[in-house]
């Protein structure tokens, strides 16, 4: 079964969850973020599944 194309962003397939390296604040966004909206620190993408 194919997923609906509306759920797939071809320009940013892995975005979604980010964690700030400075304050550990976690942010969810549909956009690719690089800086924390709270403290301006660097964000890293934590969208990689962990099991
Ligand atoms: Zn921060």
mmCIF file of the protein (N, C-alpha, C, O) and its ligand, coordinates in Angstrom:
data_MODEL
# 
_entry.id   MODEL 
# 
loop_
_entity.id 
_entity.type 
_entity.pdbx_number_of_molecules 
1 polymer     1 
2 non-polymer 1 
# 
_entity_poly.entity_id                      1 
_entity_poly.type                           'polypeptide(L)' 
_entity_poly.nstd_linkage                   no 
_entity_poly.nstd_monomer                   no 
_entity_poly.pdbx_seq_one_letter_code       
;(UNK)(UNK)(UNK)(UNK)(UNK)(UNK)(UNK)(UNK)(UNK)(UNK)(UNK)(UNK)(UNK)(UNK)(UNK)(UNK)
(UNK)(UNK)(UNK)(UNK)(UNK)(UNK)(UNK)(UNK)(UNK)(UNK)(UNK)(UNK)(UNK)(UNK)(UNK)(UNK)
(UNK)(UNK)(UNK)(UNK)(UNK)(UNK)(UNK)(UNK)(UNK)(UNK)(UNK)(UNK)(UNK)(UNK)(UNK)(UNK)
(UNK)(UNK)(UNK)
;
_entity_poly.pdbx_seq_one_letter_code_can   XXXXXXXXXXXXXXXXXXXXXXXXXXXXXXXXXXXXXXXXXXXXXXXXXXX 
_entity_poly.pdbx_strand_id                 A 
# 
loop_
_entity_poly_seq.entity_id 
_entity_poly_seq.num 
_entity_poly_seq.mon_id 
_entity_poly_seq.hetero 
1 1  UNK n 
1 2  UNK n 
1 3  UNK n 
1 4  UNK n 
1 5  UNK n 
1 6  UNK n 
1 7  UNK n 
1 8  UNK n 
1 9  UNK n 
1 10 UNK n 
1 11 UNK n 
1 12 UNK n 
1 13 UNK n 
1 14 UNK n 
1 15 UNK n 
1 16 UNK n 
1 17 UNK n 
1 18 UNK n 
1 19 UNK n 
1 20 UNK n 
1 21 UNK n 
1 22 UNK n 
1 23 UNK n 
1 24 UNK n 
1 25 UNK n 
1 26 UNK n 
1 27 UNK n 
1 28 UNK n 
1 29 UNK n 
1 30 UNK n 
1 31 UNK n 
1 32 UNK n 
1 33 UNK n 
1 34 UNK n 
1 35 UNK n 
1 36 UNK n 
1 37 UNK n 
1 38 UNK n 
1 39 UNK n 
1 40 UNK n 
1 41 UNK n 
1 42 UNK n 
1 43 UNK n 
1 44 UNK n 
1 45 UNK n 
1 46 UNK n 
1 47 UNK n 
1 48 UNK n 
1 49 UNK n 
1 50 UNK n 
1 51 UNK n 
# 
loop_
_struct_asym.id 
_struct_asym.entity_id 
A 1 
B 2 
# 
loop_
_chem_comp.id 
_chem_comp.type 
_chem_comp.mon_nstd_flag 
UNK 'L-peptide linking' . 
ZN  non-polymer         . 
# 
_pdbx_entity_nonpoly.entity_id   2 
_pdbx_entity_nonpoly.name        ? 
_pdbx_entity_nonpoly.comp_id     ZN 
# 
_pdbx_nonpoly_scheme.asym_id         B 
_pdbx_nonpoly_scheme.entity_id       2 
_pdbx_nonpoly_scheme.mon_id          ZN 
_pdbx_nonpoly_scheme.ndb_seq_num     1 
_pdbx_nonpoly_scheme.pdb_seq_num     101 
_pdbx_nonpoly_scheme.auth_seq_num    101 
_pdbx_nonpoly_scheme.pdb_mon_id      ZN 
_pdbx_nonpoly_scheme.auth_mon_id     ZN 
_pdbx_nonpoly_scheme.pdb_strand_id   A 
_pdbx_nonpoly_scheme.pdb_ins_code    . 
# 
loop_
_atom_site.group_PDB 
_atom_site.id 
_atom_site.type_symbol 
_atom_site.label_atom_id 
_atom_site.label_alt_id 
_atom_site.label_comp_id 
_atom_site.label_asym_id 
_atom_site.label_entity_id 
_atom_site.label_seq_id 
_atom_site.pdbx_PDB_ins_code 
_atom_site.Cartn_x 
_atom_site.Cartn_y 
_atom_site.Cartn_z 
_atom_site.occupancy 
_atom_site.B_iso_or_equiv 
_atom_site.pdbx_formal_charge 
_atom_site.auth_seq_id 
_atom_site.auth_comp_id 
_atom_site.auth_asym_id 
_atom_site.auth_atom_id 
_atom_site.pdbx_PDB_model_num 
ATOM   1   N  N  . UNK A 1 1  ? 0.848  -1.209 0.000  1.00 0.00 ? 1   UNK A N  1 
ATOM   2   C  CA . UNK A 1 1  ? 0.000  0.000  0.000  1.00 0.00 ? 1   UNK A CA 1 
ATOM   3   C  C  . UNK A 1 1  ? 0.874  1.246  0.000  1.00 0.00 ? 1   UNK A C  1 
ATOM   4   O  O  . UNK A 1 1  ? 1.800  1.364  0.802  1.00 0.00 ? 1   UNK A O  1 
ATOM   5   N  N  . UNK A 1 2  ? 0.578  2.162  -0.892 1.00 0.00 ? 2   UNK A N  1 
ATOM   6   C  CA . UNK A 1 2  ? 1.366  3.388  -0.999 1.00 0.00 ? 2   UNK A CA 1 
ATOM   7   C  C  . UNK A 1 2  ? 0.882  4.440  -0.001 1.00 0.00 ? 2   UNK A C  1 
ATOM   8   O  O  . UNK A 1 2  ? -0.321 4.642  0.161  1.00 0.00 ? 2   UNK A O  1 
ATOM   9   N  N  . UNK A 1 3  ? 1.828  5.109  0.668  1.00 0.00 ? 3   UNK A N  1 
ATOM   10  C  CA . UNK A 1 3  ? 1.425  6.235  1.528  1.00 0.00 ? 3   UNK A CA 1 
ATOM   11  C  C  . UNK A 1 3  ? 0.945  7.400  0.681  1.00 0.00 ? 3   UNK A C  1 
ATOM   12  O  O  . UNK A 1 3  ? 1.367  7.561  -0.465 1.00 0.00 ? 3   UNK A O  1 
ATOM   13  N  N  . UNK A 1 4  ? 0.088  8.187  1.231  1.00 0.00 ? 4   UNK A N  1 
ATOM   14  C  CA . UNK A 1 4  ? -0.417 9.336  0.479  1.00 0.00 ? 4   UNK A CA 1 
ATOM   15  C  C  . UNK A 1 4  ? 0.694  10.343 0.253  1.00 0.00 ? 4   UNK A C  1 
ATOM   16  O  O  . UNK A 1 4  ? 1.440  10.664 1.178  1.00 0.00 ? 4   UNK A O  1 
ATOM   17  N  N  . UNK A 1 5  ? 0.811  10.838 -0.953 1.00 0.00 ? 5   UNK A N  1 
ATOM   18  C  CA . UNK A 1 5  ? 1.890  11.756 -1.302 1.00 0.00 ? 5   UNK A CA 1 
ATOM   19  C  C  . UNK A 1 5  ? 1.795  13.056 -0.525 1.00 0.00 ? 5   UNK A C  1 
ATOM   20  O  O  . UNK A 1 5  ? 2.789  13.771 -0.401 1.00 0.00 ? 5   UNK A O  1 
ATOM   21  N  N  . UNK A 1 6  ? 0.630  13.373 -0.004 1.00 0.00 ? 6   UNK A N  1 
ATOM   22  C  CA . UNK A 1 6  ? 0.436  14.614 0.745  1.00 0.00 ? 6   UNK A CA 1 
ATOM   23  C  C  . UNK A 1 6  ? 1.247  14.619 2.046  1.00 0.00 ? 6   UNK A C  1 
ATOM   24  O  O  . UNK A 1 6  ? 1.539  15.675 2.606  1.00 0.00 ? 6   UNK A O  1 
ATOM   25  N  N  . UNK A 1 7  ? 1.603  13.420 2.513  1.00 0.00 ? 7   UNK A N  1 
ATOM   26  C  CA . UNK A 1 7  ? 2.357  13.329 3.764  1.00 0.00 ? 7   UNK A CA 1 
ATOM   27  C  C  . UNK A 1 7  ? 3.864  13.393 3.542  1.00 0.00 ? 7   UNK A C  1 
ATOM   28  O  O  . UNK A 1 7  ? 4.631  13.396 4.505  1.00 0.00 ? 7   UNK A O  1 
ATOM   29  N  N  . UNK A 1 8  ? 4.293  13.443 2.292  1.00 0.00 ? 8   UNK A N  1 
ATOM   30  C  CA . UNK A 1 8  ? 5.717  13.404 1.987  1.00 0.00 ? 8   UNK A CA 1 
ATOM   31  C  C  . UNK A 1 8  ? 6.172  14.737 1.410  1.00 0.00 ? 8   UNK A C  1 
ATOM   32  O  O  . UNK A 1 8  ? 5.652  15.208 0.399  1.00 0.00 ? 8   UNK A O  1 
ATOM   33  N  N  . UNK A 1 9  ? 7.150  15.328 2.073  1.00 0.00 ? 9   UNK A N  1 
ATOM   34  C  CA . UNK A 1 9  ? 7.746  16.549 1.558  1.00 0.00 ? 9   UNK A CA 1 
ATOM   35  C  C  . UNK A 1 9  ? 9.033  16.188 0.823  1.00 0.00 ? 9   UNK A C  1 
ATOM   36  O  O  . UNK A 1 9  ? 9.999  15.767 1.460  1.00 0.00 ? 9   UNK A O  1 
ATOM   37  N  N  . UNK A 1 10 ? 9.072  16.338 -0.472 1.00 0.00 ? 10  UNK A N  1 
ATOM   38  C  CA . UNK A 1 10 ? 10.235 15.890 -1.248 1.00 0.00 ? 10  UNK A CA 1 
ATOM   39  C  C  . UNK A 1 10 ? 11.499 16.686 -0.963 1.00 0.00 ? 10  UNK A C  1 
ATOM   40  O  O  . UNK A 1 10 ? 12.597 16.235 -1.289 1.00 0.00 ? 10  UNK A O  1 
ATOM   41  N  N  . UNK A 1 11 ? 11.363 17.862 -0.360 1.00 0.00 ? 11  UNK A N  1 
ATOM   42  C  CA . UNK A 1 11 ? 12.521 18.714 -0.116 1.00 0.00 ? 11  UNK A CA 1 
ATOM   43  C  C  . UNK A 1 11 ? 13.124 18.489 1.257  1.00 0.00 ? 11  UNK A C  1 
ATOM   44  O  O  . UNK A 1 11 ? 14.277 18.849 1.492  1.00 0.00 ? 11  UNK A O  1 
ATOM   45  N  N  . UNK A 1 12 ? 12.367 17.902 2.161  1.00 0.00 ? 12  UNK A N  1 
ATOM   46  C  CA . UNK A 1 12 ? 12.870 17.700 3.512  1.00 0.00 ? 12  UNK A CA 1 
ATOM   47  C  C  . UNK A 1 12 ? 12.264 16.420 4.092  1.00 0.00 ? 12  UNK A C  1 
ATOM   48  O  O  . UNK A 1 12 ? 11.392 16.482 4.958  1.00 0.00 ? 12  UNK A O  1 
ATOM   49  N  N  . UNK A 1 13 ? 12.724 15.267 3.618  1.00 0.00 ? 13  UNK A N  1 
ATOM   50  C  CA . UNK A 1 13 ? 12.087 14.007 3.990  1.00 0.00 ? 13  UNK A CA 1 
ATOM   51  C  C  . UNK A 1 13 ? 12.307 13.591 5.440  1.00 0.00 ? 13  UNK A C  1 
ATOM   52  O  O  . UNK A 1 13 ? 11.591 12.729 5.950  1.00 0.00 ? 13  UNK A O  1 
ATOM   53  N  N  . UNK A 1 14 ? 13.284 14.190 6.107  1.00 0.00 ? 14  UNK A N  1 
ATOM   54  C  CA . UNK A 1 14 ? 13.634 13.707 7.443  1.00 0.00 ? 14  UNK A CA 1 
ATOM   55  C  C  . UNK A 1 14 ? 13.374 14.724 8.544  1.00 0.00 ? 14  UNK A C  1 
ATOM   56  O  O  . UNK A 1 14 ? 13.708 14.477 9.703  1.00 0.00 ? 14  UNK A O  1 
ATOM   57  N  N  . UNK A 1 15 ? 12.785 15.860 8.201  1.00 0.00 ? 15  UNK A N  1 
ATOM   58  C  CA . UNK A 1 15 ? 12.551 16.859 9.223  1.00 0.00 ? 15  UNK A CA 1 
ATOM   59  C  C  . UNK A 1 15 ? 11.403 16.439 10.122 1.00 0.00 ? 15  UNK A C  1 
ATOM   60  O  O  . UNK A 1 15 ? 10.640 15.537 9.776  1.00 0.00 ? 15  UNK A O  1 
ATOM   61  N  N  . UNK A 1 16 ? 11.277 17.071 11.246 1.00 0.00 ? 16  UNK A N  1 
ATOM   62  C  CA . UNK A 1 16 ? 10.176 16.777 12.141 1.00 0.00 ? 16  UNK A CA 1 
ATOM   63  C  C  . UNK A 1 16 ? 10.522 17.038 13.585 1.00 0.00 ? 16  UNK A C  1 
ATOM   64  O  O  . UNK A 1 16 ? 9.801  17.753 14.282 1.00 0.00 ? 16  UNK A O  1 
ATOM   65  N  N  . UNK A 1 17 ? 11.644 16.451 14.054 1.00 0.00 ? 17  UNK A N  1 
ATOM   66  C  CA . UNK A 1 17 ? 12.008 16.602 15.447 1.00 0.00 ? 17  UNK A CA 1 
ATOM   67  C  C  . UNK A 1 17 ? 13.423 17.161 15.554 1.00 0.00 ? 17  UNK A C  1 
ATOM   68  O  O  . UNK A 1 17 ? 14.354 16.696 14.897 1.00 0.00 ? 17  UNK A O  1 
ATOM   69  N  N  . UNK A 1 18 ? 13.548 18.174 16.406 1.00 0.00 ? 18  UNK A N  1 
ATOM   70  C  CA . UNK A 1 18 ? 14.845 18.795 16.600 1.00 0.00 ? 18  UNK A CA 1 
ATOM   71  C  C  . UNK A 1 18 ? 15.106 18.958 18.086 1.00 0.00 ? 18  UNK A C  1 
ATOM   72  O  O  . UNK A 1 18 ? 14.181 19.163 18.872 1.00 0.00 ? 18  UNK A O  1 
ATOM   73  N  N  . UNK A 1 19 ? 16.375 18.866 18.465 1.00 0.00 ? 19  UNK A N  1 
ATOM   74  C  CA . UNK A 1 19 ? 16.749 19.093 19.856 1.00 0.00 ? 19  UNK A CA 1 
ATOM   75  C  C  . UNK A 1 19 ? 17.864 20.122 19.893 1.00 0.00 ? 19  UNK A C  1 
ATOM   76  O  O  . UNK A 1 19 ? 18.828 20.046 19.132 1.00 0.00 ? 19  UNK A O  1 
ATOM   77  N  N  . UNK A 1 20 ? 17.716 21.088 20.795 1.00 0.00 ? 20  UNK A N  1 
ATOM   78  C  CA . UNK A 1 20 ? 18.713 22.142 20.938 1.00 0.00 ? 20  UNK A CA 1 
ATOM   79  C  C  . UNK A 1 20 ? 19.932 21.614 21.671 1.00 0.00 ? 20  UNK A C  1 
ATOM   80  O  O  . UNK A 1 20 ? 19.804 20.955 22.703 1.00 0.00 ? 20  UNK A O  1 
ATOM   81  N  N  . UNK A 1 21 ? 21.131 21.903 21.136 1.00 0.00 ? 21  UNK A N  1 
ATOM   82  C  CA . UNK A 1 21 ? 22.368 21.461 21.763 1.00 0.00 ? 21  UNK A CA 1 
ATOM   83  C  C  . UNK A 1 21 ? 22.701 22.300 22.992 1.00 0.00 ? 21  UNK A C  1 
ATOM   84  O  O  . UNK A 1 21 ? 23.513 21.891 23.821 1.00 0.00 ? 21  UNK A O  1 
ATOM   85  N  N  . UNK A 1 22 ? 22.081 23.466 23.112 1.00 0.00 ? 22  UNK A N  1 
ATOM   86  C  CA . UNK A 1 22 ? 22.389 24.382 24.202 1.00 0.00 ? 22  UNK A CA 1 
ATOM   87  C  C  . UNK A 1 22 ? 21.465 24.185 25.403 1.00 0.00 ? 22  UNK A C  1 
ATOM   88  O  O  . UNK A 1 22 ? 21.927 24.081 26.539 1.00 0.00 ? 22  UNK A O  1 
ATOM   89  N  N  . UNK A 1 23 ? 20.155 24.134 25.142 1.00 0.00 ? 23  UNK A N  1 
ATOM   90  C  CA . UNK A 1 23 ? 19.202 24.082 26.254 1.00 0.00 ? 23  UNK A CA 1 
ATOM   91  C  C  . UNK A 1 23 ? 18.372 22.800 26.259 1.00 0.00 ? 23  UNK A C  1 
ATOM   92  O  O  . UNK A 1 23 ? 17.500 22.617 27.108 1.00 0.00 ? 23  UNK A O  1 
ATOM   93  N  N  . UNK A 1 24 ? 18.654 21.916 25.302 1.00 0.00 ? 24  UNK A N  1 
ATOM   94  C  CA . UNK A 1 24 ? 17.975 20.618 25.203 1.00 0.00 ? 24  UNK A CA 1 
ATOM   95  C  C  . UNK A 1 24 ? 16.479 20.738 24.933 1.00 0.00 ? 24  UNK A C  1 
ATOM   96  O  O  . UNK A 1 24 ? 15.736 19.769 25.087 1.00 0.00 ? 24  UNK A O  1 
ATOM   97  N  N  . UNK A 1 25 ? 16.044 21.918 24.532 1.00 0.00 ? 25  UNK A N  1 
ATOM   98  C  CA . UNK A 1 25 ? 14.651 22.104 24.179 1.00 0.00 ? 25  UNK A CA 1 
ATOM   99  C  C  . UNK A 1 25 ? 14.333 21.323 22.915 1.00 0.00 ? 25  UNK A C  1 
ATOM   100 O  O  . UNK A 1 25 ? 15.073 21.380 21.933 1.00 0.00 ? 25  UNK A O  1 
ATOM   101 N  N  . UNK A 1 26 ? 13.230 20.596 22.950 1.00 0.00 ? 26  UNK A N  1 
ATOM   102 C  CA . UNK A 1 26 ? 12.835 19.848 21.765 1.00 0.00 ? 26  UNK A CA 1 
ATOM   103 C  C  . UNK A 1 26 ? 11.743 20.574 21.014 1.00 0.00 ? 26  UNK A C  1 
ATOM   104 O  O  . UNK A 1 26 ? 10.787 21.078 21.603 1.00 0.00 ? 26  UNK A O  1 
ATOM   105 N  N  . UNK A 1 27 ? 11.898 20.618 19.706 1.00 0.00 ? 27  UNK A N  1 
ATOM   106 C  CA . UNK A 1 27 ? 10.968 21.345 18.851 1.00 0.00 ? 27  UNK A CA 1 
ATOM   107 C  C  . UNK A 1 27 ? 10.510 20.446 17.723 1.00 0.00 ? 27  UNK A C  1 
ATOM   108 O  O  . UNK A 1 27 ? 11.297 19.682 17.164 1.00 0.00 ? 27  UNK A O  1 
ATOM   109 N  N  . UNK A 1 28 ? 9.258  20.539 17.396 1.00 0.00 ? 28  UNK A N  1 
ATOM   110 C  CA . UNK A 1 28 ? 8.760  19.861 16.205 1.00 0.00 ? 28  UNK A CA 1 
ATOM   111 C  C  . UNK A 1 28 ? 8.423  20.905 15.166 1.00 0.00 ? 28  UNK A C  1 
ATOM   112 O  O  . UNK A 1 28 ? 7.874  21.959 15.486 1.00 0.00 ? 28  UNK A O  1 
ATOM   113 N  N  . UNK A 1 29 ? 8.751  20.611 13.923 1.00 0.00 ? 29  UNK A N  1 
ATOM   114 C  CA . UNK A 1 29 ? 8.493  21.568 12.868 1.00 0.00 ? 29  UNK A CA 1 
ATOM   115 C  C  . UNK A 1 29 ? 8.404  20.868 11.529 1.00 0.00 ? 29  UNK A C  1 
ATOM   116 O  O  . UNK A 1 29 ? 9.082  19.868 11.296 1.00 0.00 ? 29  UNK A O  1 
ATOM   117 N  N  . UNK A 1 30 ? 7.583  21.384 10.665 1.00 0.00 ? 30  UNK A N  1 
ATOM   118 C  CA . UNK A 1 30 ? 7.518  20.871 9.304  1.00 0.00 ? 30  UNK A CA 1 
ATOM   119 C  C  . UNK A 1 30 ? 8.630  21.462 8.448  1.00 0.00 ? 30  UNK A C  1 
ATOM   120 O  O  . UNK A 1 30 ? 8.893  20.999 7.338  1.00 0.00 ? 30  UNK A O  1 
ATOM   121 N  N  . UNK A 1 31 ? 9.278  22.492 8.984  1.00 0.00 ? 31  UNK A N  1 
ATOM   122 C  CA . UNK A 1 31 ? 10.359 23.134 8.250  1.00 0.00 ? 31  UNK A CA 1 
ATOM   123 C  C  . UNK A 1 31 ? 11.707 22.680 8.792  1.00 0.00 ? 31  UNK A C  1 
ATOM   124 O  O  . UNK A 1 31 ? 11.795 22.173 9.910  1.00 0.00 ? 31  UNK A O  1 
ATOM   125 N  N  . UNK A 1 32 ? 12.743 22.862 8.006  1.00 0.00 ? 32  UNK A N  1 
ATOM   126 C  CA . UNK A 1 32 ? 14.076 22.496 8.437  1.00 0.00 ? 32  UNK A CA 1 
ATOM   127 C  C  . UNK A 1 32 ? 14.656 23.615 9.294  1.00 0.00 ? 32  UNK A C  1 
ATOM   128 O  O  . UNK A 1 32 ? 15.013 24.676 8.783  1.00 0.00 ? 32  UNK A O  1 
ATOM   129 N  N  . UNK A 1 33 ? 14.745 23.379 10.568 1.00 0.00 ? 33  UNK A N  1 
ATOM   130 C  CA . UNK A 1 33 ? 15.245 24.388 11.474 1.00 0.00 ? 33  UNK A CA 1 
ATOM   131 C  C  . UNK A 1 33 ? 16.715 24.147 11.773 1.00 0.00 ? 33  UNK A C  1 
ATOM   132 O  O  . UNK A 1 33 ? 17.173 23.004 11.768 1.00 0.00 ? 33  UNK A O  1 
ATOM   133 N  N  . UNK A 1 34 ? 17.457 25.219 12.033 1.00 0.00 ? 34  UNK A N  1 
ATOM   134 C  CA . UNK A 1 34 ? 18.869 25.074 12.369 1.00 0.00 ? 34  UNK A CA 1 
ATOM   135 C  C  . UNK A 1 34 ? 19.212 25.791 13.671 1.00 0.00 ? 34  UNK A C  1 
ATOM   136 O  O  . UNK A 1 34 ? 20.256 25.528 14.269 1.00 0.00 ? 34  UNK A O  1 
ATOM   137 N  N  . UNK A 1 35 ? 18.338 26.695 14.112 1.00 0.00 ? 35  UNK A N  1 
ATOM   138 C  CA . UNK A 1 35 ? 18.604 27.405 15.348 1.00 0.00 ? 35  UNK A CA 1 
ATOM   139 C  C  . UNK A 1 35 ? 17.401 27.321 16.287 1.00 0.00 ? 35  UNK A C  1 
ATOM   140 O  O  . UNK A 1 35 ? 16.251 27.310 15.850 1.00 0.00 ? 35  UNK A O  1 
ATOM   141 N  N  . UNK A 1 36 ? 17.695 27.261 17.582 1.00 0.00 ? 36  UNK A N  1 
ATOM   142 C  CA . UNK A 1 36 ? 16.665 27.178 18.597 1.00 0.00 ? 36  UNK A CA 1 
ATOM   143 C  C  . UNK A 1 36 ? 15.871 28.477 18.656 1.00 0.00 ? 36  UNK A C  1 
ATOM   144 O  O  . UNK A 1 36 ? 16.437 29.570 18.689 1.00 0.00 ? 36  UNK A O  1 
ATOM   145 N  N  . UNK A 1 37 ? 14.561 28.335 18.668 1.00 0.00 ? 37  UNK A N  1 
ATOM   146 C  CA . UNK A 1 37 ? 13.720 29.530 18.728 1.00 0.00 ? 37  UNK A CA 1 
ATOM   147 C  C  . UNK A 1 37 ? 13.695 30.114 20.128 1.00 0.00 ? 37  UNK A C  1 
ATOM   148 O  O  . UNK A 1 37 ? 13.213 31.226 20.340 1.00 0.00 ? 37  UNK A O  1 
ATOM   149 N  N  . UNK A 1 38 ? 14.222 29.352 21.087 1.00 0.00 ? 38  UNK A N  1 
ATOM   150 C  CA . UNK A 1 38 ? 14.171 29.778 22.479 1.00 0.00 ? 38  UNK A CA 1 
ATOM   151 C  C  . UNK A 1 38 ? 15.456 30.484 22.908 1.00 0.00 ? 38  UNK A C  1 
ATOM   152 O  O  . UNK A 1 38 ? 15.402 31.532 23.551 1.00 0.00 ? 38  UNK A O  1 
ATOM   153 N  N  . UNK A 1 39 ? 16.612 29.913 22.553 1.00 0.00 ? 39  UNK A N  1 
ATOM   154 C  CA . UNK A 1 39 ? 17.887 30.478 23.002 1.00 0.00 ? 39  UNK A CA 1 
ATOM   155 C  C  . UNK A 1 39 ? 18.823 30.813 21.851 1.00 0.00 ? 39  UNK A C  1 
ATOM   156 O  O  . UNK A 1 39 ? 19.870 31.423 22.068 1.00 0.00 ? 39  UNK A O  1 
ATOM   157 N  N  . UNK A 1 40 ? 18.466 30.426 20.628 1.00 0.00 ? 40  UNK A N  1 
ATOM   158 C  CA . UNK A 1 40 ? 19.303 30.721 19.476 1.00 0.00 ? 40  UNK A CA 1 
ATOM   159 C  C  . UNK A 1 40 ? 20.437 29.729 19.283 1.00 0.00 ? 40  UNK A C  1 
ATOM   160 O  O  . UNK A 1 40 ? 21.290 29.917 18.415 1.00 0.00 ? 40  UNK A O  1 
ATOM   161 N  N  . UNK A 1 41 ? 20.451 28.666 20.093 1.00 0.00 ? 41  UNK A N  1 
ATOM   162 C  CA . UNK A 1 41 ? 21.489 27.652 19.969 1.00 0.00 ? 41  UNK A CA 1 
ATOM   163 C  C  . UNK A 1 41 ? 21.289 26.769 18.753 1.00 0.00 ? 41  UNK A C  1 
ATOM   164 O  O  . UNK A 1 41 ? 20.277 26.853 18.057 1.00 0.00 ? 41  UNK A O  1 
ATOM   165 N  N  . UNK A 1 42 ? 22.281 25.919 18.513 1.00 0.00 ? 42  UNK A N  1 
ATOM   166 C  CA . UNK A 1 42 ? 22.218 25.043 17.347 1.00 0.00 ? 42  UNK A CA 1 
ATOM   167 C  C  . UNK A 1 42 ? 21.292 23.867 17.598 1.00 0.00 ? 42  UNK A C  1 
ATOM   168 O  O  . UNK A 1 42 ? 21.325 23.249 18.663 1.00 0.00 ? 42  UNK A O  1 
ATOM   169 N  N  . UNK A 1 43 ? 20.463 23.563 16.602 1.00 0.00 ? 43  UNK A N  1 
ATOM   170 C  CA . UNK A 1 43 ? 19.576 22.416 16.689 1.00 0.00 ? 43  UNK A CA 1 
ATOM   171 C  C  . UNK A 1 43 ? 20.151 21.247 15.929 1.00 0.00 ? 43  UNK A C  1 
ATOM   172 O  O  . UNK A 1 43 ? 20.811 21.419 14.904 1.00 0.00 ? 43  UNK A O  1 
ATOM   173 N  N  . UNK A 1 44 ? 19.895 20.045 16.439 1.00 0.00 ? 44  UNK A N  1 
ATOM   174 C  CA . UNK A 1 44 ? 20.219 18.861 15.655 1.00 0.00 ? 44  UNK A CA 1 
ATOM   175 C  C  . UNK A 1 44 ? 18.944 18.083 15.411 1.00 0.00 ? 44  UNK A C  1 
ATOM   176 O  O  . UNK A 1 44 ? 18.027 18.070 16.232 1.00 0.00 ? 44  UNK A O  1 
ATOM   177 N  N  . UNK A 1 45 ? 18.910 17.436 14.261 1.00 0.00 ? 45  UNK A N  1 
ATOM   178 C  CA . UNK A 1 45 ? 17.746 16.656 13.884 1.00 0.00 ? 45  UNK A CA 1 
ATOM   179 C  C  . UNK A 1 45 ? 17.750 15.338 14.654 1.00 0.00 ? 45  UNK A C  1 
ATOM   180 O  O  . UNK A 1 45 ? 18.722 14.584 14.606 1.00 0.00 ? 45  UNK A O  1 
ATOM   181 N  N  . UNK A 1 46 ? 16.679 15.074 15.349 1.00 0.00 ? 46  UNK A N  1 
ATOM   182 C  CA . UNK A 1 46 ? 16.571 13.823 16.110 1.00 0.00 ? 46  UNK A CA 1 
ATOM   183 C  C  . UNK A 1 46 ? 15.462 12.953 15.565 1.00 0.00 ? 46  UNK A C  1 
ATOM   184 O  O  . UNK A 1 46 ? 14.873 12.146 16.285 1.00 0.00 ? 46  UNK A O  1 
ATOM   185 N  N  . UNK A 1 47 ? 15.183 13.126 14.283 1.00 0.00 ? 47  UNK A N  1 
ATOM   186 C  CA . UNK A 1 47 ? 14.102 12.383 13.651 1.00 0.00 ? 47  UNK A CA 1 
ATOM   187 C  C  . UNK A 1 47 ? 14.467 10.940 13.356 1.00 0.00 ? 47  UNK A C  1 
ATOM   188 O  O  . UNK A 1 47 ? 13.605 10.142 12.987 1.00 0.00 ? 47  UNK A O  1 
ATOM   189 N  N  . UNK A 1 48 ? 15.736 10.602 13.516 1.00 0.00 ? 48  UNK A N  1 
ATOM   190 C  CA . UNK A 1 48 ? 16.166 9.237  13.254 1.00 0.00 ? 48  UNK A CA 1 
ATOM   191 C  C  . UNK A 1 48 ? 15.505 8.284  14.266 1.00 0.00 ? 48  UNK A C  1 
ATOM   192 O  O  . UNK A 1 48 ? 15.664 8.463  15.474 1.00 0.00 ? 48  UNK A O  1 
ATOM   193 N  N  . UNK A 1 49 ? 14.796 7.316  13.800 1.00 0.00 ? 49  UNK A N  1 
ATOM   194 C  CA . UNK A 1 49 ? 14.094 6.399  14.713 1.00 0.00 ? 49  UNK A CA 1 
ATOM   195 C  C  . UNK A 1 49 ? 15.059 5.626  15.606 1.00 0.00 ? 49  UNK A C  1 
ATOM   196 O  O  . UNK A 1 49 ? 16.121 5.179  15.172 1.00 0.00 ? 49  UNK A O  1 
ATOM   197 N  N  . UNK A 1 50 ? 14.657 5.486  16.860 1.00 0.00 ? 50  UNK A N  1 
ATOM   198 C  CA . UNK A 1 50 ? 15.444 4.671  17.790 1.00 0.00 ? 50  UNK A CA 1 
ATOM   199 C  C  . UNK A 1 50 ? 14.540 3.606  18.379 1.00 0.00 ? 50  UNK A C  1 
ATOM   200 O  O  . UNK A 1 50 ? 13.440 3.888  18.852 1.00 0.00 ? 50  UNK A O  1 
ATOM   201 N  N  . UNK A 1 51 ? 15.027 2.383  18.340 1.00 0.00 ? 51  UNK A N  1 
ATOM   202 C  CA . UNK A 1 51 ? 14.209 1.305  18.875 1.00 0.00 ? 51  UNK A CA 1 
ATOM   203 C  C  . UNK A 1 51 ? 15.015 0.471  19.861 1.00 0.00 ? 51  UNK A C  1 
ATOM   204 O  O  . UNK A 1 51 ? 14.495 -0.493 20.424 1.00 0.00 ? 51  UNK A O  1 
HETATM 205 ZN ZN . ZN  B 2 .  ? 17.880 26.294 22.922 1.00 0.00 ? 101 ZN  A ZN 1 
# 
